[in-house]
Amino acid sequence: MLWLDIAKGLAILWVVYFHFFTTYFEHGSLPPADWSGFAAGALTILRLVWLKVTGLGFHAVGVFIILSGWALMQSTMRRAESGAMAWGAWYRSRLFRLYPMYWVAHLVYLLSPFVARFEQIDSRIVLSLLGLRFVNIGMNFYYLNAAWWYFSMLIQFYLIFPLLFWSARKLGPWTFLLAACVVGFLARYVLLIGYPQDGLWLQGGFAISRLPEFALGMALGMWHSQSPARAERFFLGGAGLLTGLLLYPAALQLYHNGYTYIFVDFATGACCFLEVVGVAGIIARFARPAKVFGLVGAFSYGIYLVHHPYVIWLGLRIREQPIWMFLLIAVVTLTVLSAWGIVLEKTTNALVNKLIPTRKKA
């Protein structure tokens, strides 16, 4: 489904741009001085919308969690229905999909000259290479590359996925989603209010705290498999886009209270998902843009793994540039980093397939 790849492409570009933007303005003031000549009215509104949308870039992480649940559920369902389901082979294929590129990203970080390095290479790199960044979470969660926290959450979901898959098939999509939300929201309540812990556990250090989003993706994947025309009519026909737009303001209000914060990641992730998929449906109607964004989305994993240190390094060096120059540099940076991530991931996958040819069979 090309539109899902386009959605992943939009989400990863939004994340990269968000990290670049926040670094550029980290010690500055908004709006920057060179916007003082903007006329009131439509241009002012456009400026405020641009700043607001940019500031919501971290919600695209929730989009990736939902899309991960969707893709994993549908691919595993196809295996199960074909009679080729073997969890040992499934784990093997998942590990060979995730870890080699993750290790390559470490190597790129260590060897690249144009990356931000704020920490020393020490014994923590062992846990980082293993993906166990939740061990001694305060010291390891953001170690070397802050974006890599997502990897440690992902491997937790993969570890428990057979149980989630069995539960979803047994209960049906919507009962499963309700049960997963109860478990996830309860975990967030305990971590946030019952026995307050470091917020990193809530962010994804403890994957169950993000289970509602992942389960939503699984449920949507099942719904799409059962009724693809109906699902795509909702997501791509404008109804989903409008629904997300209407609900987003209410979702943002959940940030203002400790109890409502329990639900905020699920609500904002779902609204952002509807917006991103809705825009992806529009882009899918145009062949050339669809091809470009689809390609970026197909290799979004590699882009995600390598982008963060580069945009931090560059963002720290262009703070004195005017806003128009920042936007121009941002376009070039997103293009170069996308190409770099695609090359790295394609090369890594080709090498793994060559060294371990049985991986494709598995």
N, C-alpha and C positions, 0 to 999 in steps of 0.2 A: 504494500500500500504506500504509494509515493507520498501521499499527504502526511503520513506519520513520520517519514524521514524529513519532510519539509518542516514539520513541527519541531523535531529534534534540532534541525539546523537553526531555526529561529531561536529556540531556547538557549542553545550554546552560544550563539552570537550575542544574545542579550546578556548572558552571564559574563562573557569576556568584556563586553562594553561596560557593564556595571562596575567591574573591578577596575577597569581603566579610568572611568569617570571618577569614582570615589578616591582614587589615588591622586588624580589631577587636582581635585578640589579639597583635598584632605585638610589643608591648613589655610584655605582661602575663604572667601565670603561669597555668598550667592545673592543676587546674580552678580557676575563679574563686572568690572567697571566698564568694559567695552560694550556692554549692553545698554548703557545709559541713554543712547540715542534712539532706542526702540520707541515707537509711537505707542500711545495707549490704545486700548481696544483690542482688536483681533490679534495683533502681534503679541501683546502682553499676555493674553489668554493662551496663545500658542506656546509662549515661553514657559508659562507655569505648567501647562500640560506636559511639555517635554521634560521639565525637571521632575515632575511627579512620576511619570512613566519610567524615567531613568532610575529613580530611587526605588522602584519596585522590582528591580532586576533580580534581586535575590530570591524572589518568588518563583523564578524559573527553575530553581532546584526542586521545588515541589512538583513542577511539570515533569521533570526527569524521573522522579520517584514514581509518579503515576504511569508514565510511559514504560518504565522498567517492568512494573507489575503487569501491564497490558501485554507487552511483547513476550515476556517470559511465560505468561499463562497461555497465550495462543500457540506459541511454538511447542510447549510441552503437551498441550491438548492434541496437537497434530501427531506428535510421537505416540501418545497413548492410543489414539484412535487407529493408528496404523499398525499397532501391535509391536512396535519397536521400543517400547518404554523400558529402560533399565536404568535405575537411579545411579548405579556405579558409573556407567558410561556418561550419564547426564552430568554428574559432578566433574568427571574428567574433562568433558568438553567445555564446561563453564570455567574451570580453573585455567585451562589452556587459552581460553578467550580473554580472561581478565589479567592474569599475573604477568605474562611476558611483556605486554605493552606497559604495564605499571612499572616493571623493572627498567624498561627502556627509558621511561620518563625520569627515573632516578638518575640514570646514566647521563641523560641529556642535561639534567639540572647540574650535575657535578662537573660536566665538561664545557657547558656553554659559557661564553664570556659575557653575555648581555642578560644576566638574570640577577634578581635581587637576592642577596644572601644576608640574612639577619642572624643566623645561628651557626654555631660550629658543628662540624661533622663529628659526632661522638657515638657512643654505644647505642644511642636511641635509633640509629639508622637500621639496626637489626629488626626492631619492632616495626619500623616503618616499612621495610622490605617485606615483612610478613603480613603487613596490612593490619596489625594489631594495635592501632593507634588509640584504642580505648583503654589500653593498659597504662596506668598512671596518667590518666586522661589530661590533666592539667599541663603536663610536660610534653606529651606526645601528639595530642590531637591535631595541632596545627604545625607540627615540626617540619621544617624545610619548605614545604609547600602547603599553604593553608587549605587549598582546594582538595587535597587528598583525603580529608576527613570523610568525604562521600564514599570512598572506596571501602573503608572499614565498615560503614553501615551496609554497603551492598553485599559484602561477603557474609554478614550476619543474616540478611534476608535469604541468600542462597542456601545457607546452612539449614534454615527452617522451612525452605520452600516445599519439600515433599509433604510436610504436615499441612501447610497452607493449601497446597494443590488438592490434597485429599479432602480437606474440609470444604473447599469451594465446590468441588464436584458432589460432595455428599449433601451439602446444605442448599446449594443453588446460589446464584450470584448475589442476590439482595439480602438473603438471610446471612450469608457468609460475611458480606460487607458490614451488616449491623453488628454481628458478633465481633468482628475484627475492630470495629470502632469502639465498642465497649471495652475491649482489652487495651487498645491503644490509649484511649482517653483516661482509663483508670491508671495506667502506667504514668501518664503525664501528670495526673493529679497527685500521685504519690511523690514523683520527683520534684514537682513544683510547690505543692502545698503541704501534703501529708508529712513527708520527710525531706525537706528541701535539699537539693543536691546542686552540684555545679551545672550550670545551664548547658554545658557541652553534652551532657547525657541526653538532655531534651532535644538538642539540635540533631542528634543522630548517633551519638556515642552508644546509646542503647537503642537498637533499631526498632524495638517494639513501640517506642515513642513516636515513630513515623509510620507505624503499621496502617493507620487509617488511609493514608495516601496510597501506599503500595497496594492495599486491598481494594481500593477504589479502581485502580488500574486493572487489577485482576478481574473484578466484576464487570468493568466496561469491556474488557477483552472477551469475556464470555457472552455478554449481551451482543457484541458485534458479531461473534461467530454464529449466534442463533438467528440474528436478524440484521445482516450487514446493510441492506438498503435502508432500513428504518434508522439505524444508528448513524449512518453517513448523512442521511437527510437532515438529522438533527445537528450533527457536529459541523457539517460543511455547508448547509443550506442557509445559515444565518441565524437560526433559532438559538443554537448554542452560544454563538458570539454575543447575541443580544442578552441572553440569560446571564452570562458571565459579567457583562458590562453593568447590568442592573444590580447584581448581587455583590459586586466588588466593594462598593462603599460600605455596605453592612459588614462585610468580612473584615475590612480594615478597622472597624470600630472595636473588634475583639481584642485589639492590642491594649486597650485602655483599662483593663481590669485583670487582676491575677487569676480569677476563676475563668473568665472568658478566654484568657490566653491559652487555656488547655485546648481549645478548638481552633485557634487561629491558623496554625500551619495547614490543617486540613482544609479550612474554608478558603484561605488565600490561594493555596495550591490548586484547588478545584476550579476557582474562578479564573486563575491565570491559565490553567489548562484549556478551559473553554475559549479564552481569548486567543491563545497561541494556535490552537487547532482551527479555530474559525478563520484566522488570517491565513493559515496554511492552506485551507480550502480555497481561498481566493487566489493565492499564488499558484496553486496547482492547475489553474485554468490557463496559465501562460507557460508555454513549453520551455523557453529558455530560462526564465527565473526559477521555474520548478526544478529544472535539471541542476542548477547551481545550488539552490538551497537543499535539495534532496541529497546531493553529493556531500555537502557539509554535514547534514544530519546523519548520513550513513557512517561517517567517520567522526562523529561528535565525541566519542570516547577518547580518541587520541588527542583531539583539540583540548578537551577538558583537562587531561592529565598534564599538558605541557604549558598551558597559556599563562597561568597565574604569575610566576616569577618574571616573565617577560614584560607583562603589562605594568607590574609594580616598578620594575627597573626603569621603563620608559616614562611612566607617569610621573615619577619623581623628578625627571629631568626636563619636563616641558611645562612646568607650572607657570612659568613666566610668559608663555605664549598666549595670544588672544584666543577667544573662544572659537573663532572661525578656523584658526590654525589647528586647534585641538580636534575639531570635528574632521578636518581633512586627514590629520595624522591617524585618527581613530579608524577611518575607513581603510586606510592603507594597512594599519596594524592588524585589523580583523582579517583582511585578505591574506596577508603574509602568514599570520598564525594559523589560519585555516589550511592553507596549502602545506605548511610545515607539519601540522598534526596529521593531515591526510597521508602525506608521504611516509611519515614515521609509522603510522598504523598499518598501511598497506605493506610496507617493507617487513615489519615485524610479523604480520600474519603470514606473509609468503614464506618467511624463514621458518616459522613454527610448522607450517604445513609441509615444508620440505624435510625438516628434521624429524617430524613425527607424523608420517603420512596417515596413520590410522586415526588421527584426530578427526578427519573429515567423515570417516565411516562412523565414528562414535557420535 
